Amino acid sequence: LDEALRLFAEMQQRQLEPNVVTYSTLINACERINEVDQALQLFVEMKHRAVEPNVVTYNTLVSACEKGKKPEKALELLAEMQARGLTPNVITYSAAIMACAKCGLFEEVWELVDA
């Protein structure tokens, strides 16, 4: 992750604008090593730079929240995704369900299953 973030900083120093693929890749790297807060920080930065997240971005973030035991944030991201007009897929719902189940939020699990 450190090397990826170094390259990201270098990219910006060279006036290269990051796009959704750049951010999604970095968020995925964070998700893989359970750096949930770093992933969420990159997501905030992404939106601040007016880079529109896509389904892959949201799926990766919801999965990171599942691994990081942040079910409320996973559900918040799911709702935000839908509010932006993006359609959650089986990956999105599976990660959100797992996030809730791991933390004992079974009422939320059933709501997601019924969705």
N, C-alpha and C positions, 0 to 999 in steps of 0.2 A: 504494500500500500504506500509506503514512504516513497518508493521510486515513482509510482504512478502519480502521486501528488506533486513530486518534484517536476516531473514532465509537464503536468498540468500548469504549474506556475511558470515554467519556461515557455510554454505555449502562449500564455497570456502576456508575458514580457515581450514576446515577438509580435504582439498585436494580432494574434490569431484568436478569433472568437470561438469559444466552445459551443457545441450544439447539443441536441438531445442525445445523440450517440455518445459524445464525450462524457456528459454527466451521467448517463445511465451506466456506462462502463465503470466509472469511478464509484458510483453507488453500489454496483454489483461487487466490486472489489471489497468495499466496506462490509457488505452483507456476508460475504464468504468468510471473513475473519471476525464476525460479530461486533463490528464497530458501528452500532446502530446510531449513536449520537452523531458520529461523523457523517454517516449517510444522510441523516435528517438535516444536518447543517448544509451539506452540498445541495440538497433539495431546495432549501430556503434560498440559497445563493442562486440556484438555477432559475427559480421563479423571479427573483429580484432582477436578474439579467434579461427577463422576458423570454426565456427559453421554455417553450411549451413542453411539459412532460407528456409522455405517451403511455400506452398500456404497459409496455415493458418496464418503464420507470416505476410506475405504481406497483406492478407485481413484485419488483425487486424490493421496494420499500416495505410493502406489506410483509414479505418474507423476512426481511431484516427485523421487523417488529415482532414477528413470530419467534425468531431465534432469540431476540433480546427481551422477550417476555413483556412486551408493551402492547397488550391487546387493545386498549383504548385508542392508542395512536393508530393501530392497524385499521380499526373501524372508522376512525376519523379520515384516514387516507382513502378508504373505500368510498365513503360518502363524498369526499372532495372529488374523487375521480368521476363519480357519476354526475356531480354538479357541473363538471367541466364538459360533460357530454361524451365521456369515454365509457365504453361498455366493458364491465368486468368480465373476465373469462374464468374457466375452471381453475386456472392457476391462482387467480386473485382470491376466489372464494375458498379454495383449499387452504391457502396461507392464512386467511382471516379466521377460518374455522379452527385451524390448529392453534393460532395465537390465543383465541378465546378458550379453547379446550385445555391448553397447558396451564392456564391460570384459573381454571375452575368456573369460567363464565358460561355455564351451560345454557342459560336462557338465551344468551346472545348466539350461541352455537345453533340452537334450534331456529332462531329467527333467520339466520343465514341459510340454513338448510331449506327453509320454507321460501326463501327469496326467489 
